[in-house]
Amino acid sequence: MPKNQAWTLASYPSGWVVEDNFKLIESPVPSPKDGEVLVKNLWLSLDPYMRGRMSKAQSYAKGVEIGDVITGETAGEVVESKHPGFKRGDKVITGQRMGWQLYGCAKGETLTAVDAERAPLSTYLGCLGMPGLTAWFGMKEIGAPKAGETVVVSAASGAVGSVVGQLAKAAGCRAVGIAGGKTKCDYVVKELGFDACVDYKAGNLQRDLKAACPKGIDVNFENVGGEIFDTILPMMNTFSRVIVCGLISGYNATTPYEMKNIRSILVNRIRMQGMIVFDWNQRYPEARGALAGMLQQGKLKYRETVAQGIESAPKAFIGLLKGENFGKQLIKLA
């Protein structure tokens, strides 16, 4: 009989996450109750938001308690169903409660059936999953870019940022990315089709960003925060928009970054709104369908960084927080 393995929270991180914050446990594979489905997880999604859940700080969702399975979304296959909407062999994506484990039971209404023939199963955790949906609703509902405007996105080679830039181009905008290192910047421009990408590690962020945005910035899709966001703010045009999706530069910081250019929000009448994709959960099929259409037409490109086996999850997650991944960070579980 197979065994279940799961990563649990051993201790709350202080500053940077370390592997000792995690504990791998083994247990029998659970059995579904009435209305539940047992899923064998094939892919695990690693995302920056998970760092915020490994804390007692108040947030938009409940944090992970000591001893709990680490929060995370998975894609997998139904192996046993006691829910009329699912049968053995169905491919599904799970809610974030399934977490970092090989097997899990979930109520049928929390699962989403997906067509693994239309697109690879892993994409439903990336460009067709939460990152892609985040980019879609953030751009469409908050950023609302118009043809001819300039859109800047930080972490441009990541799972969310890469989709944001491609949506900007599809809307007729100038797409400018910010990424770390020449290799990532070259990928963003040459493979994803951005107009420009600024290497923040080159040490000339302000100068290079100004050169890449000669008409200023109309939409900023912010994934990083800190110094990068502070540098962007004075370049924002009047009545521009900021989508605050992530602030990864501060997730492991023990001292908050002190913003110096916050006055630009007042002077330029910038509209700034936080972005949590769950606010549009009733419209996920709309966005996923549109993104899948772009993917099939060759208008949406993606890249994945894949680590093998559940044992690799903590190290891969730490690497994600340090920007070592390229595109969507995944764990292949089987």
KAQUI-V982004 format. One record per pair of residues at least 12 apart in sequence whose ideal C-beta (glycine too) atoms are under 7 Angstrom apart, sorted by the first residue. I is the first residue (numbers start at 1). GAP is how many residues later the second one is. D is the distance in Angstrom with one decimal. If there is no record, write none. Layout:
i=I gap=GAP d=D
i=I gap=GAP d=D
This chain:
i=2 gap=27 d=5.7
i=3 gap=23 d=5.3
i=3 gap=25 d=6.9
i=3 gap=26 d=6.9
i=4 gap=22 d=7.0
i=4 gap=23 d=5.1
i=4 gap=24 d=6.6
i=4 gap=25 d=4.9
i=4 gap=26 d=7.0
i=4 gap=97 d=6.0
i=4 gap=98 d=5.3
i=4 gap=99 d=4.6
i=5 gap=19 d=6.2
i=5 gap=21 d=5.4
i=5 gap=96 d=6.6
i=5 gap=97 d=5.2
i=5 gap=305 d=5.4
i=6 gap=19 d=5.6
i=6 gap=63 d=4.8
i=6 gap=93 d=6.9
i=6 gap=94 d=6.2
i=6 gap=95 d=3.5
i=7 gap=15 d=5.1
i=7 gap=17 d=5.6
i=7 gap=62 d=6.9
i=7 gap=63 d=5.1
i=7 gap=93 d=4.0
i=7 gap=306 d=5.6
i=7 gap=307 d=6.7
i=8 gap=15 d=5.1
i=8 gap=17 d=5.7
i=8 gap=59 d=5.6
i=8 gap=60 d=6.1
i=8 gap=61 d=5.6
i=8 gap=62 d=6.8
i=9 gap=12 d=6.8
i=9 gap=13 d=7.0
i=9 gap=45 d=6.1
i=9 gap=55 d=4.8
i=9 gap=57 d=5.6
i=9 gap=58 d=6.8
i=9 gap=59 d=5.7
i=9 gap=61 d=6.1
i=10 gap=12 d=5.8
i=10 gap=13 d=4.0
i=11 gap=55 d=6.9
i=12 gap=42 d=6.3
i=12 gap=43 d=6.3
i=12 gap=44 d=6.6
i=13 gap=41 d=5.7
i=15 gap=237 d=5.6
i=15 gap=239 d=5.0
i=16 gap=236 d=4.5
i=17 gap=34 d=6.5
i=17 gap=37 d=6.9
i=17 gap=235 d=6.7
i=17 gap=300 d=6.8
i=17 gap=301 d=5.4
i=17 gap=304 d=6.3
i=19 gap=295 d=4.7
i=19 gap=296 d=6.5
i=21 gap=33 d=6.9
i=22 gap=292 d=4.5
i=29 gap=74 d=4.8
i=30 gap=73 d=6.6
i=30 gap=75 d=4.8
i=32 gap=48 d=5.7
i=32 gap=49 d=7.0
i=32 gap=50 d=4.8
i=32 gap=73 d=4.8
i=33 gap=49 d=6.6
i=34 gap=48 d=5.3
i=35 gap=47 d=6.4
i=35 gap=48 d=5.5
i=35 gap=72 d=5.8
i=35 gap=73 d=6.0
i=36 gap=46 d=5.6
i=36 gap=47 d=6.4
i=36 gap=69 d=4.9
i=36 gap=70 d=6.4
i=36 gap=71 d=5.7
i=36 gap=72 d=6.8
i=37 gap=41 d=5.5
i=37 gap=44 d=4.8
i=37 gap=46 d=5.3
i=37 gap=49 d=5.0
i=37 gap=68 d=6.9
i=37 gap=69 d=6.0
i=37 gap=71 d=5.4
i=37 gap=74 d=6.1
i=38 gap=41 d=5.3
i=38 gap=42 d=4.2
i=38 gap=65 d=6.6
i=38 gap=67 d=5.3
i=39 gap=37 d=4.4
i=39 gap=38 d=6.9
i=39 gap=39 d=6.0
i=39 gap=53 d=6.1
i=39 gap=55 d=6.1
i=39 gap=59 d=6.9
i=39 gap=64 d=6.9
i=39 gap=65 d=5.7
i=39 gap=67 d=6.6
i=40 gap=36 d=5.2
i=40 gap=37 d=5.2
i=40 gap=39 d=4.9
i=40 gap=63 d=5.7
i=40 gap=294 d=6.9
i=41 gap=33 d=4.0
i=41 gap=35 d=4.1
i=41 gap=57 d=6.8
i=41 gap=60 d=6.6
i=41 gap=61 d=5.8
i=41 gap=62 d=6.7
i=41 gap=63 d=6.6
i=41 gap=292 d=5.2
i=42 gap=33 d=6.0
i=42 gap=34 d=4.7
i=42 gap=35 d=6.2
i=42 gap=79 d=6.4
i=42 gap=291 d=5.7
i=42 gap=292 d=5.0
i=43 gap=31 d=6.3
i=43 gap=32 d=4.4
i=43 gap=78 d=6.3
i=43 gap=79 d=5.1
i=43 gap=82 d=5.8
i=43 gap=287 d=5.6
i=43 gap=288 d=7.0
i=43 gap=289 d=6.3
i=43 gap=290 d=6.4
i=44 gap=28 d=5.8
i=44 gap=30 d=5.3
i=44 gap=56 d=6.1
i=44 gap=269 d=6.5
i=44 gap=286 d=6.8
i=44 gap=287 d=4.0
i=44 gap=289 d=5.8
i=45 gap=27 d=6.0
i=45 gap=28 d=4.7
i=45 gap=29 d=6.9
i=45 gap=80 d=4.0
i=45 gap=84 d=6.9
i=45 gap=285 d=6.3
i=46 gap=26 d=7.0
i=46 gap=270 d=5.9
i=46 gap=271 d=5.1
i=46 gap=274 d=5.3
i=46 gap=283 d=4.4
i=46 gap=284 d=6.9
i=46 gap=285 d=6.6
i=48 gap=198 d=5.7
i=48 gap=200 d=4.8
i=48 gap=203 d=6.5
i=48 gap=272 d=6.7
i=48 gap=273 d=6.6
i=50 gap=20 d=6.7
i=50 gap=21 d=5.9
i=50 gap=22 d=6.3
i=50 gap=267 d=6.8
i=51 gap=200 d=4.3
i=51 gap=201 d=6.9
i=51 gap=270 d=6.1
i=52 gap=199 d=6.6
i=53 gap=18 d=4.8
i=60 gap=216 d=5.5
i=69 gap=30 d=3.8
i=69 gap=31 d=6.1
i=69 gap=32 d=5.6
i=70 gap=29 d=5.5
i=70 gap=30 d=4.3
i=71 gap=25 d=5.0
i=71 gap=28 d=5.6
i=72 gap=24 d=6.2
i=72 gap=27 d=5.1
i=72 gap=28 d=5.1
i=73 gap=20 d=6.5
i=73 gap=21 d=6.0
i=73 gap=22 d=6.8
i=73 gap=23 d=5.2
i=73 gap=25 d=6.8
i=73 gap=52 d=6.2
i=73 gap=57 d=6.4
i=74 gap=20 d=4.9
i=74 gap=24 d=4.9
i=75 gap=18 d=4.9
i=75 gap=46 d=5.0
i=75 gap=47 d=6.7
i=75 gap=49 d=5.4
i=75 gap=50 d=5.3
i=76 gap=16 d=6.4
i=76 gap=18 d=7.0
i=77 gap=12 d=6.5
i=77 gap=14 d=5.9
i=78 gap=12 d=4.4
i=78 gap=14 d=6.2
i=83 gap=25 d=3.1
i=85 gap=23 d=5.2
i=86 gap=22 d=5.7
i=86 gap=25 d=6.8
i=86 gap=27 d=7.0
i=90 gap=23 d=5.6
i=91 gap=23 d=5.4
i=91 gap=25 d=4.4
i=91 gap=30 d=5.8
i=92 gap=19 d=4.5
i=92 gap=20 d=6.2
i=92 gap=21 d=5.6
i=92 gap=22 d=6.6
i=93 gap=19 d=5.0
i=93 gap=21 d=5.8
i=93 gap=31 d=5.0
i=93 gap=32 d=6.7
i=93 gap=36 d=6.5
i=94 gap=12 d=5.8
i=94 gap=17 d=5.9
i=95 gap=15 d=4.6
i=100 gap=213 d=5.5
i=102 gap=208 d=6.1
i=102 gap=231 d=6.0
i=118 gap=174 d=6.2
i=119 gap=173 d=6.0
i=119 gap=176 d=6.0
i=122 gap=182 d=6.3
i=122 gap=208 d=5.8
i=123 gap=179 d=6.7
i=125 gap=203 d=7.0
i=125 gap=205 d=6.4
i=126 gap=33 d=5.4
i=126 gap=176 d=5.8
i=126 gap=178 d=6.5
i=126 gap=202 d=3.7
i=127 gap=36 d=5.7
i=127 gap=164 d=6.3
i=127 gap=168 d=6.6
i=127 gap=173 d=5.9
i=127 gap=175 d=4.3
i=128 gap=160 d=5.6
i=128 gap=163 d=5.4
i=128 gap=164 d=5.7
i=128 gap=167 d=6.9
i=130 gap=147 d=6.0
i=131 gap=28 d=3.6
i=131 gap=29 d=4.5
i=131 gap=32 d=6.5
i=131 gap=197 d=6.5
i=132 gap=31 d=5.1
i=132 gap=159 d=4.9
i=133 gap=144 d=5.2
i=133 gap=151 d=6.0
i=133 gap=154 d=5.0
i=133 gap=155 d=6.8
i=134 gap=26 d=5.2
i=134 gap=111 d=6.2
i=134 gap=141 d=6.7
i=134 gap=143 d=4.4
i=135 gap=25 d=5.2
i=135 gap=28 d=3.7
i=135 gap=29 d=4.5
i=135 gap=32 d=6.0
i=136 gap=31 d=6.8
i=136 gap=151 d=4.2
i=136 gap=154 d=7.0
i=136 gap=155 d=6.3
i=137 gap=140 d=6.1
i=137 gap=143 d=4.5
i=137 gap=150 d=6.4
i=138 gap=83 d=6.1
i=138 gap=105 d=4.4
i=138 gap=107 d=5.8
i=138 gap=137 d=4.6
i=139 gap=25 d=6.1
i=139 gap=28 d=4.9
i=142 gap=99 d=6.5
i=142 gap=101 d=4.7
i=142 gap=131 d=5.0
i=142 gap=133 d=6.2
i=143 gap=76 d=4.3
i=143 gap=78 d=6.4
i=143 gap=98 d=5.3
i=143 gap=100 d=5.3
i=144 gap=97 d=6.8
i=145 gap=23 d=5.9
i=145 gap=26 d=4.9
i=145 gap=28 d=4.9
i=145 gap=73 d=6.9
i=145 gap=74 d=5.0
i=147 gap=24 d=6.4
i=147 gap=25 d=3.2
i=147 gap=26 d=6.7
i=148 gap=24 d=6.5
i=149 gap=24 d=5.0
i=149 gap=69 d=3.7
i=149 gap=70 d=6.3
i=150 gap=23 d=6.6
i=150 gap=24 d=4.5
i=150 gap=26 d=6.4
i=150 gap=63 d=5.3
i=150 gap=65 d=5.8
i=150 gap=66 d=6.7
i=150 gap=67 d=5.4
i=150 gap=68 d=5.3
i=151 gap=17 d=3.9
i=151 gap=22 d=4.8
i=151 gap=23 d=7.0
i=151 gap=24 d=5.5
i=151 gap=25 d=7.0
i=151 gap=67 d=6.9
i=151 gap=68 d=4.4
i=151 gap=70 d=6.8
i=152 gap=24 d=4.8
i=152 gap=26 d=6.9
i=152 gap=61 d=6.6
i=152 gap=65 d=5.0
i=152 gap=68 d=5.0
i=152 gap=80 d=6.2
i=153 gap=12 d=5.6
i=153 gap=24 d=5.7
i=153 gap=68 d=4.1
i=153 gap=70 d=6.9
i=154 gap=24 d=4.5
i=154 gap=68 d=6.0
i=154 gap=69 d=4.8
i=154 gap=70 d=4.1
i=154 gap=74 d=5.3
i=155 gap=24 d=7.0
i=155 gap=68 d=4.0
i=155 gap=69 d=5.6
i=155 gap=93 d=6.9
i=156 gap=21 d=2.6
i=156 gap=22 d=5.8
i=156 gap=23 d=4.7
i=156 gap=32 d=4.9
i=156 gap=38 d=6.8
i=156 gap=41 d=5.9
i=157 gap=22 d=4.6
i=157 gap=27 d=4.2
i=157 gap=30 d=5.8
i=157 gap=31 d=5.4
i=157 gap=169 d=6.2
i=157 gap=170 d=6.5
i=158 gap=65 d=6.8
i=158 gap=169 d=6.9
i=159 gap=168 d=6.2
i=159 gap=169 d=4.0
i=160 gap=63 d=6.1
i=160 gap=85 d=6.4
i=161 gap=16 d=6.5
i=161 gap=62 d=5.8
i=162 gap=30 d=5.7
i=162 gap=140 d=6.6
i=162 gap=165 d=6.3
i=164 gap=57 d=4.7
i=165 gap=12 d=5.5
i=165 gap=23 d=6.8
i=165 gap=27 d=5.9
i=165 gap=29 d=4.7
i=166 gap=26 d=5.9
i=166 gap=27 d=6.7
i=166 gap=134 d=5.8
i=166 gap=135 d=7.0
i=169 gap=24 d=5.5
i=170 gap=129 d=6.7
i=174 gap=21 d=5.0
i=175 gap=19 d=4.5
i=175 gap=20 d=5.4
i=176 gap=18 d=6.7
i=176 gap=19 d=6.2
i=176 gap=20 d=4.9
i=176 gap=22 d=7.0
i=176 gap=36 d=4.8
i=176 gap=37 d=5.8
i=177 gap=17 d=4.9
i=177 gap=20 d=4.1
i=178 gap=20 d=5.0
i=178 gap=22 d=5.5
i=178 gap=50 d=6.1
i=179 gap=18 d=5.7
i=179 gap=20 d=6.7
i=180 gap=19 d=6.8
i=180 gap=20 d=5.9
i=180 gap=21 d=4.8
i=180 gap=143 d=5.2
i=181 gap=18 d=6.2
i=181 gap=20 d=5.7
i=182 gap=17 d=6.0
i=184 gap=142 d=6.8
i=185 gap=12 d=3.9
i=185 gap=14 d=5.0
i=191 gap=110 d=6.2
i=192 gap=109 d=5.8
i=196 gap=16 d=4.0
i=198 gap=14 d=5.6
i=200 gap=28 d=6.0
i=205 gap=23 d=6.9
i=205 gap=26 d=5.3
i=206 gap=25 d=5.3
i=209 gap=22 d=6.4
i=209 gap=26 d=6.6
i=210 gap=25 d=6.5
i=213 gap=22 d=6.0
i=216 gap=19 d=5.7
i=216 gap=20 d=6.8
i=216 gap=21 d=4.1
i=217 gap=15 d=6.4
i=217 gap=18 d=5.0
i=217 gap=19 d=5.1
i=217 gap=20 d=6.3
i=217 gap=23 d=6.2
i=218 gap=19 d=5.4
i=218 gap=22 d=5.0
i=219 gap=21 d=6.6
i=219 gap=22 d=5.2
i=220 gap=12 d=5.4
i=220 gap=16 d=6.5
i=220 gap=22 d=4.7
i=221 gap=22 d=4.8
i=221 gap=24 d=6.3
i=222 gap=20 d=5.9
i=222 gap=21 d=6.4
i=222 gap=22 d=5.1
i=222 gap=23 d=6.2
i=223 gap=22 d=5.3
i=223 gap=23 d=4.2
i=223 gap=25 d=6.4
i=224 gap=22 d=6.9
i=224 gap=23 d=7.0
i=224 gap=24 d=5.5
i=224 gap=25 d=5.0
i=225 gap=22 d=3.3
i=225 gap=24 d=5.1
i=225 gap=25 d=5.6
i=226 gap=23 d=3.6
i=226 gap=24 d=5.7
i=226 gap=31 d=4.3
i=227 gap=30 d=6.6
i=228 gap=21 d=6.8
i=230 gap=29 d=5.4
i=230 gap=30 d=5.6
i=230 gap=31 d=5.2
i=233 gap=28 d=4.2
i=233 gap=31 d=4.2
i=234 gap=27 d=5.0
i=234 gap=30 d=5.1
i=236 gap=28 d=6.0
i=236 gap=32 d=5.3
i=236 gap=34 d=5.3
i=237 gap=31 d=6.6
i=238 gap=30 d=5.1
i=238 gap=31 d=6.0
i=239 gap=30 d=5.4
i=240 gap=28 d=6.4
i=240 gap=30 d=5.3
i=241 gap=30 d=5.0
i=242 gap=28 d=5.9
i=242 gap=30 d=4.1
i=243 gap=30 d=6.5
i=243 gap=32 d=4.9
i=244 gap=28 d=6.2
i=244 gap=29 d=6.8
i=244 gap=30 d=4.9
i=244 gap=31 d=6.2
i=245 gap=30 d=4.4
i=248 gap=73 d=7.0
i=251 gap=70 d=6.5
i=252 gap=69 d=6.3
i=302 gap=25 d=6.1
i=302 gap=26 d=6.7
i=303 gap=23 d=5.7
i=303 gap=24 d=3.2
i=304 gap=23 d=5.4
i=304 gap=24 d=4.9
i=304 gap=26 d=5.6
i=305 gap=20 d=4.2
i=305 gap=21 d=5.1
i=305 gap=22 d=6.0
i=305 gap=23 d=7.0
i=305 gap=24 d=5.1
i=306 gap=24 d=5.1
i=306 gap=26 d=5.3
i=307 gap=24 d=5.2
i=308 gap=24 d=5.5
i=310 gap=21 d=6.6
i=310 gap=23 d=5.7
i=312 gap=19 d=6.2
i=313 gap=18 d=5.2
i=316 gap=13 d=6.1
i=316 gap=15 d=6.3
